[in-house]
Amino acid sequence: MNDPVTAYFDKLPETHKRQFEHRASGANFAFQQRLTLACELGSASSGRLLDCATGTGEITCALLGSGKFNQATLVDMSQAMLQAAKQLLTSQIKNAELEFVQSDVFNFSPSGSRFDLILCLGLIAHTGRLESLLQSLKSMLTPGGRIILQSTLTDHFGTRIVRALTSRSELAHRGYRISWFSQRNIFDACARAGLRILETRRLSLGVPFGDRLWPWANFQLELRLKNWASRHGADAIYLLGAG
């Protein structure tokens, strides 16, 4: 898979794993929050789990650690990311059947039954095509199944600053352009796909380039203003169900 998204993420497994370590930076705080909130929103689900952009597998591992899922399919375009996830999960998870699939989620065809919970975290910025993605994920849900979707929101002042200052350089840096979404974009795409937003969690103070300037200070800001970010944060995680 010689596309720019795959090539970009093939370089990042070690960096991605470090994001989940307990380090004093804004990025690490945000990734830990993402893991915590995904587990909270997924706590009522059980059965079959799909992670459609698993990365290095930390969030899936935490969800499977609950013992509520007997089967999990982990999909990622990047072979390097998928291999890191496989190493983690096969060493930590002994009570669930695991399947690892290198694929673009738009081309992924599940084998067997549908899924009770689908994770879509850290993906849509790199793929765009939000409505098509949601329609595809909905078709893979069991009756009563749920989707956990994460997005950084352009409604947030910090996101708008980052987008304005990086839009020219990101193509050279990544080889592709990031897709940006507002909360209204998310609401409208869910409605058109026949999905309801059941719950929303906000996170990340989102200080522009805070970790570049002073990671420790950015971490302290995220920690101290966590409650404010839970209402107005740069990122949103949604629990979705069929309409």
Buried (B, 14 or more C-beta within 10 A) or exposed (E): EEEEBBBBBBEBBEEBBBBBEEBBBBBBBBBBBBBBBBBBBBEEBBBBBBBBBBBBBBBBBBBBBEEBBEBBBBBBBBBBBBBBBBEBBEEEBEEBEBEBBBBBBEEBEBEEEBBBBBBBBBBBBBBBBBBEBBBBBBEBBBEEBBBBBBBBBBBBEBBBBBBEEBEEEBEEEBEBEBBBBBBEBBEBBBBEBEBEBEBEBBBBBBBBEBBEEBBEBBBBBBEEBBEEBBEBBBBBBBBBBBE
